[in-house]
Amino acid sequence: MIRKTQPEFIVPYLRDASNFSGGNAEEVVIPETSDELADFLKNETRPVTIAGAGTGLTASRIPSGGIIVSLERLNSIAKEGEGRVRVGPAVSLNELQGFLAPTGWFYPPNPTEALASLGGTLATNASGSRSYKYGVTRDYVEEVELILVDGRKIFLKRGLKITEPLRFEDGSKIIFPDISYQSPDCKNAAGYFVHPGMDWLDLFIGSDGTLGIFTDIVLRLAPRPDDFVSGILFFEEERSCWQLIPKIKSFDRYKIDPCSLEYFDHNALERLKAKYKAIPTHSKVALFFEQDVLKREYYDLILENWYEFLSEENIMLDDSWFAQGPKDVQMFHDFRHDVPAIINEENSRADRVKLGTDMAVPDKYFMSMMQFYRKTLKANDLDYVMFGHLGDNHLHINLLPEESQRDVAQKVYDQMVDQILEWGGTVSAEHGIGKLKKKYFAKMVGPSGLEDLNKIKYCLDPENRLGAGNML
């Protein structure tokens, strides 16, 4: 067990990608094994905050006192039977994909930040650009080793339902409380996942480091596609792009079956032009699409289906880009991932805390959502960038106010939250709640919802020591 108490060794753990400041801790503890961590926690009474890789956007890893537990030494990775892999929580997405590269398998969730730790992605139920087809982190977690803040350890596998108690190694047990709260029916990473008859495992995934500590993870993999048909479509009018989305979804995976549908507004394209000179000057928005090709012999047919569909929709194919090989496929992903990177760099230079939405709505409100966003943003003289996952009705709007515009930006953000919640949506579809979005989460679930979620928290952490300040 490594223990750091000198301020200069603690400071690096008090930062993350949110630019949130003000964290403090007495000590950083770095266990070498899960047993070592469990034994340590059995004799600990201080608040505990788990430190991931620092790529999070909601300040979940930044403590307000107590101790930091860093799992950086739990970084093993190994094959676990056919189509499964066992990883430590500190393994990064990059490391996992590198490990899988020579195999016939891949891990479908692809959050934007490839340096994120897998433990962190479980804590937020992270997703990424391919979630439209492949789903989110929760869909690929088969089992975990989990430690509660009091040191009790449990191995959780798929199939153990909340109708049965959790039974720990010391013989104790926990019964799921009788509550009425349920999670919204759209892509969602806000608060504890609660559905009738769900697995216990699903409760801990997405719990923002407040219920338990992942020390070992078994992930399900998918057969690696032989190729991807992908392209970036450019539009002179926003509405032309928006109207294409319901038509793509209407195929019901017949002929047209994308795994990614990613949107870039005019302000995003303007920032990208510094690197991508070939972006058409007259384009107002763009749409990145990607469809996996399981067997290479189907590639030409799938590409032909897309050309036929897009031609019928009067898409200007001459202005659009289509991948001609693996380098183009990678370039298109870089195109997508460069947008948040550019914004994060801007925020860092301006010493500005990120004010960005992570909201989603059910399918039936997609067009209303797009019209509302456009009307609201045009009515206020703010710089902003809008991009993200159109297939999931989930866009990231990054408000970029000058210092004198902070109040205006906050008002715009609040307006968006109110409308999204009126449509039964979520205030966080992939990044979690952390410390920055608690008031919006409280508005989303209401007093009775908060009461129910606190009952869950009390069952597993009655003294509120784990991830204190996150979510609730």
LUMKOLKE-73040 format. One line per 3 residues: their letters; for each residue z, y, x of N, C-alpha, C. Coordinates in steps of 0.05 Angstrom, whole numbers. Each point is the difference from the previous one (the first is absolute). Last residue first. Example, Ala and Ser with C-alpha at 12.3 -4.5 7.8 and 13.67 -1.06 7.14 Angstrom:
2
SA) 142 -45 257 1 24 16 14 22 -15 ~ -1 -115 6 0 24 -18 0 24 18
This chain:
472
LMN) -98 265 -518 19 5 -21 19 23 7 ~ -76 -20 61 -7 -8 -27 20 9 -21 ~ 34 4 100 -27 -8 -8 0 -7 -30
GAG) 81 22 46 -17 24 -2 -29 -6 -7 ~ 55 -76 48 12 21 -16 -17 25 1 ~ -10 -96 35 -21 20 -8 11 22 -17
LRN) 70 -69 5 -26 -6 12 -21 20 -11 ~ 93 0 -29 -1 5 29 -28 -4 12 ~ 54 -6 -92 -23 18 5 -2 7 29
EPD) 61 -63 -47 11 24 13 -22 20 8 ~ -18 -86 -42 18 15 -18 11 25 13 ~ -84 -66 9 12 19 19 20 18 -15
LCY) -46 -70 -46 -7 -8 27 13 17 22 ~ 13 14 -96 3 -29 4 -3 -8 29 ~ -16 91 -27 28 -7 2 5 -30 4
KIK) -89 34 -15 11 8 26 29 -9 3 ~ -39 -12 -84 -12 -19 20 11 6 28 ~ 25 59 -68 13 -26 -4 -11 -21 19
NLD) -40 84 -3 25 1 15 16 -25 -4 ~ -79 11 -49 -6 -5 28 25 2 18 ~ 8 19 -93 -8 -28 4 -5 -6 30
ELG) 17 89 -25 24 -16 -4 -6 -29 5 ~ -72 59 1 17 3 24 25 -16 -2 ~ -55 3 -76 -13 -15 22 16 1 25
SPG) 28 52 -72 6 -28 -5 -13 -18 21 ~ -17 95 4 29 -7 5 6 -30 -5 ~ -101 25 28 19 10 -19 28 -10 5
VMK) -90 -12 47 14 -22 -12 20 8 -21 ~ -55 66 47 -17 -22 -8 15 -22 -16 ~ 45 73 42 -14 9 -24 -17 -23 -11
AFY) 43 -15 81 20 2 -22 -13 9 -26 ~ -53 -1 77 5 -28 -9 20 1 -23 ~ -18 80 42 -22 -8 -17 3 -29 -10
KKK) 63 35 60 3 14 -25 -23 -6 -19 ~ 2 -38 88 20 -11 -17 2 14 -27 ~ -58 4 85 -10 0 -27 20 -10 -21
LKG) 13 8 99 -15 24 -8 -8 1 -29 ~ 47 -71 52 18 23 -5 -15 24 -12 ~ -38 -100 -16 15 11 23 19 22 -8
IGH) -79 -54 -44 15 24 -8 15 13 23 ~ -96 -63 2 29 -1 -5 11 27 -8 ~ -94 -27 20 16 8 22 30 -1 -5
EAS) -77 -22 -64 0 -17 24 19 8 23 ~ -9 39 -92 -16 -25 -4 0 -17 26 ~ 61 81 -53 -6 -11 26 -14 -27 -4
VTG) 25 54 -73 1 21 20 -5 -10 28 ~ -39 -41 -98 22 -2 20 -2 24 19 ~ -33 -15 -111 -6 -6 28 24 -1 18
GWE) -19 23 -99 12 -26 7 -6 -9 29 ~ -22 86 -45 -20 -21 -3 10 -28 7 ~ 54 78 11 -7 0 -28 -21 -22 -6
LIQ) 24 16 89 20 -15 -14 -5 -1 -30 ~ -57 52 54 -4 -28 7 21 -17 -15 ~ 7 94 -8 -23 -11 -15 -4 -30 6
DVM) 69 47 45 5 0 -29 -23 -13 -15 ~ -9 14 94 19 -21 -6 4 -2 -31 ~ -52 71 31 -14 -26 3 18 -23 -7
QDY) 36 86 3 -18 -2 -23 -14 -27 1 ~ 54 22 74 16 -6 -24 -17 -3 -25 ~ -42 29 79 9 -28 3 15 -9 -25
VKQ) -23 91 6 -24 -17 -5 8 -30 1 ~ 66 61 25 -5 2 -29 -24 -17 -8 ~ 20 9 91 20 -17 -13 -4 0 -30
AVD) -54 57 51 -7 -27 4 19 -19 -13 ~ 19 91 -2 -23 -5 -16 -8 -30 2 ~ 68 32 56 10 -1 -28 -23 -7 -19
RQS) -20 14 92 15 -24 -4 9 -3 -29 ~ -53 70 50 -10 -14 -24 17 -25 -7 ~ 10 59 79 5 17 -24 -8 -14 -26
EEP) -16 -42 85 28 2 -5 7 16 -25 ~ -93 -49 -2 12 18 19 30 2 -6 ~ -49 -89 -33 5 28 -6 8 15 26
LLN) -45 -92 -35 3 11 27 6 30 -2 ~ -2 -103 -57 1 29 -4 8 12 28 ~ -45 -96 -32 16 13 20 -2 30 -3
IHL) -18 -93 -60 -6 28 1 20 13 20 ~ -39 -104 -26 19 16 16 -10 29 0 ~ -16 -84 -75 -10 19 19 23 13 15
HND) -28 -84 -71 22 8 18 -11 18 22 ~ -39 -63 -69 8 25 -13 23 13 15 ~ -50 -79 29 27 -3 -11 9 24 -15
GLH) -85 0 42 0 -26 -15 27 -5 -13 ~ -15 75 59 -10 4 -27 2 -25 -17 ~ 50 36 89 -8 -25 -12 -9 3 -29
GFM) 0 82 79 15 -24 -7 -14 -20 -17 ~ 9 116 23 -14 -24 8 16 -25 -10 ~ -2 117 10 4 -22 -20 -17 -24 9
VYD) 47 101 38 -20 -21 5 7 -23 -20 ~ 20 116 12 8 -28 -6 -22 -19 8 ~ 37 113 -8 -16 -19 14 11 -28 -6
LDN) 9 82 -70 13 -16 21 -21 -16 15 ~ 9 66 -85 -13 7 25 14 -14 24 ~ -12 -28 -109 19 10 20 -14 3 27
AKL) -42 -36 -79 15 23 -11 19 12 19 ~ -53 -78 19 -17 23 0 16 25 -11 ~ 42 -85 0 -4 9 28 -17 26 1
TKR) 15 -43 -84 25 10 10 -4 11 28 ~ -73 -42 -43 7 24 -14 25 13 13 ~ -28 -85 33 -19 21 7 8 27 -13
YFQ) 51 -76 -22 3 7 28 -18 24 7 ~ -10 -38 -85 25 15 2 4 9 29 ~ -73 -56 -18 -4 27 -12 25 17 3
MMS) 6 -90 27 -18 15 18 -5 28 -10 ~ 52 -58 -55 14 6 25 -18 17 18 ~ -37 -35 -78 18 22 -6 15 9 25
MFY) -54 -76 7 -16 24 -2 17 25 -7 ~ 46 -85 5 -13 7 25 -16 26 -2 ~ 58 -54 -64 4 29 5 -15 9 25
KDP) 4 -92 -32 -11 16 -22 3 30 5 ~ 35 -68 62 -29 3 -1 -10 20 -21 ~ 101 12 38 -15 -22 -12 -30 7 -3
VAM) 52 52 78 2 -2 -30 -15 -26 -9 ~ 50 52 96 -21 -16 -13 5 -2 -30 ~ 31 58 102 3 -8 -28 -24 -16 -11
DTG) 37 52 82 -5 -28 4 0 -14 -28 ~ -5 107 53 5 -18 -23 -8 -28 8 ~ 38 83 66 -23 -16 -9 7 -18 -23
LKV) 36 71 76 2 2 -29 -24 -13 -12 ~ 55 3 102 -23 -9 -17 7 4 -29 ~ 40 62 77 7 -26 -12 -22 -6 -20
RDA) -13 61 90 1 1 -30 7 -28 -10 ~ -24 47 89 28 -7 -5 5 0 -30 ~ -86 11 46 12 22 -15 29 -4 -6
RSN) -49 -65 48 -4 25 15 13 24 -15 ~ 2 -85 -42 16 0 24 -2 26 15 ~ -56 -14 -75 28 4 -8 19 2 24
EEN) -91 -23 16 3 28 -10 29 7 -7 ~ -20 -89 22 -1 17 24 3 30 -8 ~ -6 -63 -70 26 -2 14 0 17 25
IIA) -81 -5 -46 20 16 -16 27 -2 14 ~ -70 -52 36 -5 29 4 21 17 -14 ~ 4 -93 -14 7 7 28 -4 29 6
PVD) -27 -36 -84 29 5 2 9 6 28 ~ -93 -17 -8 8 22 -18 31 4 1 ~ -48 -72 46 2 25 14 10 23 -17
HRF) -19 -91 -31 27 4 12 3 26 15 ~ -84 -25 -41 21 1 -21 27 7 13 ~ -72 -12 58 -6 23 -17 22 3 -21
DHF) 0 -77 52 10 22 15 -4 26 -16 ~ -37 -76 -35 29 -1 -3 13 22 16 ~ -92 -9 7 6 8 -27 31 0 -5
MQV) -34 -34 82 -3 30 -1 8 10 -28 ~ -3 -93 14 23 12 12 -1 30 -1 ~ -74 -46 -31 22 -6 -18 26 12 11
DKP) -77 6 53 -1 18 -22 23 -4 -19 ~ -10 -60 71 7 27 10 0 21 -22 ~ -29 -90 -18 29 3 2 9 27 10
GQA) -95 0 -47 13 -20 17 29 6 2 ~ -60 53 -51 -20 -17 11 11 -22 19 ~ 32 70 -89 7 -13 26 -23 -19 8
FWS) -13 91 -57 5 -28 -5 4 -14 27 ~ -3 106 -50 1 -16 24 7 -29 -9 ~ -53 90 -51 23 -17 3 -1 -17 25
DDL) -69 60 -37 22 16 11 25 -17 7 ~ -78 -38 -41 -8 11 26 22 16 13 ~ 9 -35 -89 4 -20 21 -7 10 28
MIN) 32 43 -95 -20 7 21 5 -18 25 ~ 18 -23 -107 14 7 25 -21 5 21 ~ -9 -28 -97 -12 23 13 16 11 23
EES) 11 -82 -54 18 22 -5 -9 26 13 ~ -48 -82 11 1 5 -29 18 23 -7 ~ -2 -28 89 -26 12 -7 -1 6 -30
LFE) 74 -47 34 1 28 8 -26 15 -7 ~ 6 -94 -16 19 14 -16 0 30 6 ~ -52 -57 54 -11 1 -27 18 16 -18
YWN) 29 -16 88 -23 18 -1 -11 3 -28 ~ 69 -63 12 10 28 3 -23 20 -1 ~ -22 -91 0 14 7 -25 10 29 1
ELI) -37 -37 78 -21 6 -19 12 8 -27 ~ 58 -30 67 -10 27 7 -22 8 -20 ~ 34 -87 -9 21 20 -7 -10 28 6
LDY) -55 -71 27 1 1 -29 20 22 -9 ~ -7 -19 92 -24 14 -10 1 3 -30 ~ 71 -51 42 0 28 7 -24 16 -13
YER) 28 -97 -1 0 16 -24 -3 30 5 ~ 6 -69 68 -25 -4 -14 -1 17 -26 ~ 79 -5 57 -21 18 9 -26 -2 -15
KLV) 98 -19 -41 -19 -15 16 -24 18 6 ~ 73 41 -41 14 -23 10 -18 -17 18 ~ 5 105 -22 -21 -21 -2 12 -25 13
DQE) 40 101 -44 1 -22 19 -21 -21 -7 ~ -1 109 -17 2 -26 -14 0 -22 21 ~ 13 115 -13 -1 -23 18 3 -25 -17
FFL) -15 118 -1 3 -25 -14 -2 -23 21 ~ 17 115 -9 -3 -23 18 4 -25 -17 ~ -28 106 -24 13 -25 -9 -6 -22 20
AVK) 0 119 -9 -11 -26 9 17 -23 -10 ~ -27 115 -20 19 -22 2 -14 -24 11 ~ -47 81 0 26 11 -10 22 -21 2
SHT) -100 21 54 17 -19 -15 27 14 -7 ~ -78 36 52 2 7 -28 19 -18 -16 ~ -21 -12 95 12 27 -4 4 7 -29
PIA) 3 -101 45 -19 19 -13 13 27 -6 ~ 31 -64 81 7 4 -28 -19 21 -12 ~ 1 -29 94 -21 -7 -19 7 2 -29
KYK) 59 15 79 -20 22 -3 -21 -6 -22 ~ 102 -28 25 -23 -14 -12 -21 21 -7 ~ 80 30 40 -5 -25 14 -25 -14 -9
AKL) 27 83 -38 2 5 28 -5 -25 17 ~ 3 -1 -97 -26 8 12 2 5 30 ~ 74 -20 -62 -12 -23 14 -26 8 14
REL) 48 62 -55 16 -6 24 -12 -23 16 ~ -40 25 -81 -2 22 18 16 -5 26 ~ 5 -62 -71 -25 -2 14 -3 23 20
ANH) 75 0 -57 2 -22 20 -26 -2 16 ~ 2 62 -69 17 9 22 4 -22 20 ~ -48 -20 -80 -15 19 17 17 9 25
DFY) 29 -94 -40 -9 25 -12 -13 18 20 ~ 11 -110 -8 4 22 18 -10 25 -14 ~ 30 -113 -23 -11 26 -7 6 21 22
ELS) -12 -116 -15 16 22 12 -15 27 -4 ~ 5 -110 -25 -14 23 -12 17 25 8 ~ -6 -116 25 8 28 5 -18 20 -15
CPD) -12 -94 -8 29 -1 6 11 28 6 ~ -88 -34 -66 11 13 24 30 -6 4 ~ -86 -38 -55 28 -8 2 13 12 24
IKY) -96 -15 -65 14 21 15 29 -5 0 ~ -50 -70 -37 -20 14 16 13 21 18 ~ 65 -30 -68 -26 -13 -1 -20 18 15
RDF) 94 22 -18 -4 -17 24 -26 -17 -2 ~ 22 66 -66 19 -21 -2 -5 -21 22 ~ -45 86 -26 -13 -24 8 18 -24 -2
SKI) 27 93 -15 -10 -15 -23 -14 -26 7 ~ 33 66 64 21 -18 -10 -10 -17 -23 ~ -57 66 36 4 -21 20 21 -20 -11
KPI) -15 75 -53 -24 -18 0 3 -23 20 ~ 66 69 -3 2 -18 -23 -24 -19 -2 ~ -5 65 71 22 -20 3 3 -18 -25
LQW) -63 76 9 -9 -26 11 22 -21 0 ~ 13 92 -26 -12 -16 -21 -10 -27 10 ~ 35 65 61 21 -10 -18 -11 -19 -21
CSR) -60 44 59 15 -21 14 21 -12 -19 ~ -50 72 -31 -18 -23 4 14 -23 13 ~ 44 84 -11 0 -16 -24 -18 -25 3
EEE) 4 68 69 24 -17 -1 -2 -20 -23 ~ -88 39 51 19 7 -22 23 -20 -1 ~ -68 -9 65 -1 29 -3 19 10 -21
FFL) 8 -92 63 -7 10 -26 0 31 1 ~ -1 -100 65 5 29 -2 -11 11 -26 ~ 35 -101 46 -18 14 -18 8 29 -2
IGS) 13 -89 69 12 25 -9 -21 16 -15 ~ 18 -113 23 -15 25 1 16 24 -7 ~ -6 -120 18 15 25 -4 -18 24 3
VFD) 15 -115 -1 -20 20 -8 15 26 -5 ~ 32 -85 65 5 19 -22 -25 16 -5 ~ 28 -105 44 -11 27 4 10 18 -23
DPR) 30 -91 13 -20 1 22 -9 28 5 ~ 99 -20 -40 -28 2 -8 -19 0 24 ~ 98 -49 -3 -14 24 10 -29 1 -10
PAL) 86 -44 -52 -22 -8 17 -15 26 9 ~ 103 12 -20 -25 -6 -16 -22 -8 19 ~ 117 -3 2 -25 12 9 -23 -7 -19
RLV) 117 9 -2 -24 -15 -7 -25 15 9 ~ 102 4 45 -21 13 -16 -22 -20 -7 ~ 111 8 33 -23 -18 -1 -20 12 -20
IDT) 90 38 63 -19 3 -23 -22 -21 3 ~ 106 40 37 -22 -20 5 -17 -1 -25 ~ 71 61 4 1 -8 28 -20 -21 7
FIG) 29 83 -78 -18 -22 6 1 -7 30 ~ 75 46 -68 -14 3 25 -18 -24 5 ~ 42 51 -96 3 -21 20 -17 6 24
LTG) 14 64 -73 12 -24 -11 5 -22 21 ~ -43 89 14 25 5 -13 14 -25 -10 ~ -92 24 42 22 -3 19 27 4 -12
DSG) -83 2 -52 5 24 17 24 -2 19 ~ -45 -64 -67 26 12 -6 9 21 20 ~ -81 -61 -7 -3 26 -12 27 13 -5
IFL) 6 -100 7 -25 13 10 -4 26 -15 ~ 71 -54 -27 6 11 27 -25 14 12 ~ -6 -44 -85 19 22 -2 4 13 27
DLW) -52 -79 -9 -14 24 -8 18 24 -2 ~ 34 -88 17 -14 10 23 -13 27 -6 ~ 41 -53 -68 18 17 15 -14 13 24
DMG) -60 -28 -84 14 -12 23 20 20 12 ~ -25 8 -106 -13 3 27 16 -16 20 ~ 13 16 -100 -7 -26 11 -12 1 28
PHV) -4 91 -51 14 -24 -10 -10 -25 14 ~ -3 91 54 -15 -12 -22 15 -24 -10 ~ 7 85 77 15 -15 -20 -18 -8 -22
FYG) 10 49 105 -19 -13 -18 16 -17 -19 ~ 36 92 48 1 -29 0 -21 -12 -19 ~ -23 97 38 24 -13 -10 -2 -30 1
AAN) -90 44 9 23 17 -5 23 -16 -11 ~ -96 -20 22 19 -6 22 25 17 -3 ~ -97 -36 -58 25 14 1 17 -9 24
KCD) -95 -7 -70 7 -3 28 25 17 5 ~ -1 -24 -97 -22 10 16 9 -5 29 ~ 56 -8 -85 -23 -19 2 -24 14 13
PSQ) 113 16 14 -24 8 -15 -23 -19 5 ~ 103 -35 4 -18 16 16 -25 7 -16 ~ 97 -18 -47 -23 -14 10 -18 19 16
YSI) 110 -9 -48 -21 14 15 -23 -19 8 ~ 86 -23 -44 -24 2 -17 -24 13 15 ~ 92 -66 29 -10 27 -2 -26 0 -17
DPF) 85 -63 45 -14 2 -26 -9 29 -4 ~ 14 -48 100 14 14 -22 -18 0 -26 ~ 4 -77 80 -15 24 -7 12 13 -25
IIK) 57 -58 71 -15 -3 -25 -14 26 -7 ~ 43 -54 93 -4 26 -14 -18 -6 -24 ~ 72 -58 74 -24 2 -16 -1 28 -13
SGD) 50 -67 87 1 21 -21 -26 2 -15 ~ 16 -58 78 8 -11 -26 2 21 -23 ~ -30 10 94 29 -2 -1 10 -11 -26
EFR) -94 17 17 9 -21 19 31 -4 -2 ~ -49 39 -88 1 7 28 12 -23 17 ~ -55 19 -100 22 -15 12 -1 3 31
LPE) -36 49 -100 -4 -2 29 24 -14 12 ~ -29 -19 -105 15 16 19 -10 -2 29 ~ -63 -8 -90 18 -17 15 16 18 20
TIK) -66 37 -55 17 -14 -20 19 -19 14 ~ -67 49 47 24 15 -4 18 -11 -22 ~ -66 -64 59 -2 21 -20 27 14 -3
LGR) -59 -59 76 28 4 -9 1 24 -18 ~ -82 -25 39 8 -19 -20 29 2 -9 ~ -39 27 99 -13 4 -26 11 -22 -19
KLF) 66 22 78 -27 -10 -3 -11 7 -27 ~ 85 28 76 -12 3 -27 -28 -10 0 ~ 98 -7 57 -28 -5 3 -12 0 -28
IKR) 93 50 43 -12 -18 -20 -30 -3 8 ~ 107 44 34 -28 -6 5 -11 -20 -21 ~ 84 80 19 -7 -25 -13 -31 -4 4
GDV) 50 79 29 -5 -21 19 -7 -27 -12 ~ 14 91 -41 26 -12 7 -3 -25 18 ~ -76 48 -35 15 19 18 27 -11 7
LIL) -78 -71 -21 12 23 -14 16 17 19 ~ -88 -64 22 29 4 5 9 24 -17 ~ -87 -79 5 10 26 -8 30 1 5
EVE) -102 -55 15 28 -2 7 12 28 -4 ~ -89 -39 -53 13 17 20 27 -10 6 ~ -106 -28 -50 29 -4 4 11 20 21
EVY) -88 8 -39 7 -27 -11 30 -5 3 ~ -74 88 -8 25 -9 12 9 -26 -13 ~ -78 55 -25 -5 -18 23 26 -9 14
DRT) -9 63 -76 -17 -23 -8 -3 -20 23 ~ 46 85 10 16 -19 -15 -16 -26 -6 ~ -43 77 41 16 -17 18 15 -22 -15
VGY) -83 34 -53 19 14 17 16 -20 16 ~ -105 -7 -46 27 3 -8 17 13 22 ~ -99 -23 -8 18 -19 13 29 3 -8
KYS) -73 57 -34 -6 -28 -5 22 -18 10 ~ 12 93 7 -13 -2 -25 -6 -30 -7 ~ 37 31 85 18 -10 -21 -13 -3 -27
RSG) -31 32 91 -11 -24 -13 17 -11 -23 ~ 22 79 57 -26 4 -14 -11 -24 -14 ~ 107 6 13 -23 9 16 -25 0 -15
SAN) 113 -25 -2 -26 -11 -9 -22 9 18 ~ 119 -15 -6 -24 16 7 -26 -14 -9 ~ 104 -7 -14 -22 -14 -15 -26 15 5
TAL) 86 20 43 -14 19 -18 -20 -14 -18 ~ 52 -50 63 20 18 -11 -13 20 -20 ~ -54 -60 51 14 -14 -21 20 19 -14
TGG) -45 33 74 -19 -3 -22 12 -15 -23 ~ 51 10 79 -3 25 -14 -19 -1 -23 ~ 9 -75 57 25 4 -15 -1 26 -17
LSA) -70 -17 59 -2 -16 -25 26 1 -16 ~ -32 82 63 12 -26 3 -2 -15 -27 ~ -71 78 36 24 -6 -17 10 -28 6
LAE) -80 43 37 23 -4 17 25 -6 -16 ~ -86 21 -39 0 -27 11 23 -5 18 ~ -20 67 -85 13 1 26 2 -28 11
TPN) -38 11 -86 -14 18 18 11 -1 28 ~ 8 -88 -62 10 28 -1 -13 17 22 ~ -24 -95 -42 -8 16 23 9 29 -3
PPY) 6 -112 -41 10 28 -1 -6 15 25 ~ -28 -94 -3 -15 20 -15 12 28 -2 ~ -3 -79 77 22 10 -18 -12 24 -15
FWG) -52 -92 43 7 28 4 22 8 -21 ~ -57 -92 52 17 12 -20 4 30 6 ~ -42 -73 54 -17 4 -24 16 13 -23
TPA) 16 16 110 3 -21 -21 -19 5 -23 ~ 17 57 79 -16 -24 8 1 -22 -21 ~ 48 85 -16 -29 5 5 -15 -26 8
LFG) 98 16 -19 -17 -15 -18 -29 1 6 ~ 66 48 51 7 -28 1 -19 -17 -17 ~ -8 94 -4 -10 -10 26 6 -30 3
QLE) 33 44 -76 -29 -3 -2 -12 -10 27 ~ 93 19 -1 -6 -22 -18 -30 -5 -1 ~ 30 75 47 6 -25 14 -6 -24 -17
NLS) -10 85 -39 -19 -4 21 4 -26 15 ~ 64 27 -64 -25 -9 -13 -22 -6 21 ~ 99 -8 37 -16 20 -13 -25 -12 -14
VAP) 104 -38 23 -28 -4 5 -16 21 -15 ~ 96 -12 -8 -10 21 18 -29 -4 7 ~ 52 -62 -55 -4 26 -14 -12 21 17
GVR) -23 -104 19 25 16 0 -6 27 -13 ~ -56 -91 -25 2 24 17 28 11 -1 ~ -73 -88 -28 28 8 1 3 23 20
VRG) -84 -44 -66 9 9 26 29 10 -2 ~ -87 -62 -55 26 14 0 7 8 28 ~ -76 -57 -29 -1 24 -16 26 15 -2
EGE) 12 -95 35 -27 9 -7 2 25 -18 ~ 83 -19 66 -16 -16 -17 -26 13 -7 ~ 52 56 51 19 -14 -17 -16 -17 -20
KAI) -9 60 101 -13 -12 -23 20 -17 -15 ~ 34 86 56 -8 -28 4 -14 -10 -26 ~ 59 87 56 -22 -6 -19 -10 -28 6
SNL) 89 78 22 -15 -25 4 -22 -3 -20 ~ 72 71 18 -29 5 0 -16 -25 6 ~ 98 48 -5 -8 -22 -17 -30 2 -5
REL) 48 67 49 -1 -25 16 -8 -24 -16 ~ 11 88 -39 -23 0 18 -2 -25 17 ~ 58 40 -76 -8 -29 2 -22 -4 20
SVI) 85 74 -20 -28 -2 6 -6 -30 5 ~ 79 63 -51 -7 -26 10 -30 -1 4 ~ 79 81 -5 -27 -8 -3 -3 -28 10
IGG) 90 58 -42 -15 -13 22 -28 -6 -7 ~ 67 82 -39 2 -29 4 -15 -10 23 ~ -34 91 -48 25 -11 10 0 -30 3
SPI) -74 34 -43 18 23 -3 28 -10 7 ~ -108 -34 28 27 -4 -11 15 26 -4 ~ -107 -38 -1 16 21 12 28 0 -12
RSA) -76 -55 -27 13 -11 24 19 21 13 ~ -55 18 -80 19 -22 -5 15 -9 24 ~ -70 74 -20 26 3 15 20 -22 -6
TLG) -96 10 -29 21 9 -19 28 1 12 ~ -87 -33 39 -5 28 -9 22 10 -18 ~ -14 -80 86 5 6 -28 -2 30 -6
TGA) -5 -51 86 -25 10 -12 3 8 -29 ~ 64 -41 68 -1 29 -1 -25 11 -12 ~ 35 -94 13 -16 11 21 -3 30 0
GAI) 86 -41 -46 -25 -13 3 -16 13 23 ~ 109 -5 -28 -22 15 13 -24 -17 2 ~ 93 4 -67 -19 -17 15 -23 18 11
TVP) 108 21 -26 -28 7 -6 -18 -17 18 ~ 111 4 -37 -21 -13 17 -28 9 -10 ~ 116 29 -5 -27 -1 -12 -20 -10 20
RTE) 99 -34 19 -15 26 -1 -26 -3 -16 ~ 65 -71 24 6 14 -25 -15 26 -3 ~ 1 -106 54 -8 28 0 7 13 -27
NKL) 4 -95 32 23 15 9 -5 30 0 ~ -66 -64 -27 24 -11 -13 25 16 8 ~ -86 16 41 4 13 -26 25 -10 -15
FDA) -26 -40 84 7 28 3 7 13 -26 ~ -35 -87 -1 28 0 10 10 29 4 ~ -90 -12 -25 17 -8 -21 30 1 8
LED) -67 16 66 2 22 -20 20 -7 -22 ~ -20 -67 62 15 21 13 4 24 -18 ~ -55 -70 -28 28 -8 -1 18 21 13
STE) -94 12 3 11 5 -27 29 -8 -2 ~ -38 31 96 -5 -22 -20 12 8 -27 ~ 2 61 72 -19 -18 12 -8 -23 -19
PIV) 36 107 -23 7 -29 3 -23 -16 13 ~ 35 105 0 -25 -15 2 6 -30 4 ~ 45 104 -33 5 -28 6 -26 -16 -1
VEE) 40 108 9 -23 -17 -6 7 -28 9 ~ 64 91 -31 -7 -21 18 -26 -14 -9 ~ 42 77 -43 19 -4 21 -10 -19 21
ANG) -60 69 -64 12 -27 1 19 -1 23 ~ -72 70 -65 20 -4 21 12 -28 -2 ~ -85 76 -40 13 -26 2 20 0 22
GSF) -62 73 -26 27 1 -8 15 -27 1 ~ -109 23 -21 19 5 21 29 -1 -11 ~ -111 -35 -20 26 7 -12 20 3 23
NSA) -96 -27 2 10 25 12 26 10 -11 ~ -54 -84 -15 5 19 -22 6 28 11 ~ -13 -83 52 -25 15 -6 4 20 -23
DRL) 86 -24 60 -21 -17 -10 -24 18 -9 ~ 107 -2 56 -26 12 -7 -18 -21 -13 ~ 86 -14 44 6 20 -21 -26 14 -10
YPV) 12 -64 74 2 -14 -25 5 18 -24 ~ -5 31 93 -26 -11 -9 0 -14 -27 ~ 84 36 39 -19 19 -11 -27 -12 -8
IFE) 75 -46 47 -1 -1 -29 -22 17 -12 ~ 21 -3 94 -12 -26 -8 -2 -3 -30 ~ 40 78 39 -28 -1 8 -14 -26 -6
PQT) 95 13 -18 -18 15 -18 -29 -2 8 ~ 70 -79 21 -6 26 12 -21 15 -17 ~ 31 -91 -17 16 21 -12 -5 28 12
KRI) -39 -111 -13 -5 26 13 17 21 -15 ~ -11 -115 16 13 22 -15 -4 26 15 ~ -37 -111 -8 -1 25 14 12 22 -17
M) 9 -113 6 0 24 -17 0 25 18
